[in-house]
Amino acid sequence: MPAEEFVAGWISGALGLVLGHPFDTVKLLGFFKGMSFPIVSIAVVNSVLFGVYSNALLALTATSHQERRAQPPSYTHVFIAGCTGGFLQAYCLAPFDLIKVRLQNQTEPRAQPGSPPPRYRGPVHCAASIFQAEGPRGLFRGAWALTLRDTPTLGIYFVTYEWLCHQSTPDGQNPSSATVLVAGGFAGITSWVTATPLDVIKSRMQMAGLEQRAYRGLLDCVVSSVRQEGLGVFFRGLTINSARAFPVNAVTFLSYEYLLHSWG
Ligand SMILES: C[N+](C)(C)CCCC[C@H](N)C(=O)O
């Protein structure tokens, strides 16, 4: 099983993430709060996404990454491989994402002398507290919504990327760096635009363990959110998600292609 894709996925994901982190946190307060934790988590998550994607394509089309420019896979194969990568990465992402959402929503000012300590002191403490209070399954709160969010939308991600590269590259040639940047950026936007409705639901379910409201399940969360706030609730964060998606995914795809290319 070719392993380069996993390593390239890790490094490129980390580079993209450094760019995207301030966007991710600007929804709340404190720009670079918790930067080291996402770097570690992206190591697992992005390498699973790109590694599984590429190996699924290898299984479906019997072509390696290098051969795919000369013999491009069909978009159906790209979509299936993207969905497979998305599905598996969602499960690896679930506990990391839960901790991220819990920490980022913890916006109390830094403890003053005498004020109560924050509920979570950091990612490890957060994981341990959730584990203690809710058991191992607690760490997978919202995982189902996350899987539904990521499976089809990562299929869309790779199809958009491949399609845009194909549009602006002569047959059989490698796309230029500018093409990779633009195609990667738009792949990120398309994927995030389609993922945003379930992203809202996912985050609410992840916070539900802490807040007063409890949902009976995903559908209950959808229905009660729409009842209280109208359909607009599904577009919360759409602008910031898209603004973040372009630079993050432009850099992710550029470094991914560059690394695989330079490793031959
Ligand atoms: C599928 N969905 C749009 C939710 C995520 C796409 C992930 C791509 C990249 N790691 C990023 O953070 O933008």
The ligand as an SDF file (V2000), in Angstrom:
LIG
                    3D

 13 12  0  0  0  0  0  0  0  0999 V2000
  -15.9940   18.0780    4.2430 C   0  0  0  0  0  0  0  0  0  0  0  0
  -15.6200   19.3180    4.9040 N   0  0  0  0  0  0  0  0  0  0  0  0
  -16.0140   20.4310    4.0460 C   0  0  0  0  0  0  0  0  0  0  0  0
  -16.4210   19.4350    6.1070 C   0  0  0  0  0  0  0  0  0  0  0  0
  -14.2470   19.3310    5.3050 C   0  0  0  0  0  0  0  0  0  0  0  0
  -13.2380   19.4190    4.2060 C   0  0  0  0  0  0  0  0  0  0  0  0
  -11.8710   19.1880    4.8120 C   0  0  0  0  0  0  0  0  0  0  0  0
  -10.7860   19.8370    4.0560 C   0  0  0  0  0  0  0  0  0  0  0  0
   -9.8180   20.6040    4.9020 C   0  0  0  0  0  0  0  0  0  0  0  0
   -9.1460   19.7870    5.8720 N   0  0  0  0  0  0  0  0  0  0  0  0
  -10.4790   21.7810    5.5800 C   0  0  0  0  0  0  0  0  0  0  0  0
  -10.4410   21.8490    6.7910 O   0  0  0  0  0  0  0  0  0  0  0  0
  -11.0250   22.6380    4.9000 O   0  0  0  0  0  0  0  0  0  0  0  0
  1  2  1  0
  2  3  1  0
  2  4  1  0
  2  5  1  0
  5  6  1  0
  6  7  1  0
  7  8  1  0
  8  9  1  0
  9 10  1  0
  9 11  1  0
 11 12  2  0
 11 13  1  0
M  CHG  1   2   1
M  END
$$$$
